[in-house]
């Protein structure tokens, strides 16, 4: 009975280690997703006026106005 208890405790420790590793992985993944969302300008309310997408849209609009001036 003592050996069975010891084996169960070892297995529980291994499960705790795996869950701890998964938790760390998920936290890092959440940070990456947050950085990507920030860069894209995605907020809970929708797309903001900042971020890479907003910058590209502004450059596209400026390029379009320059092209119209040159025509």
Order of alpha helices (4+ residues) and beta strands (2+ residues): alpha-beta-beta-alpha
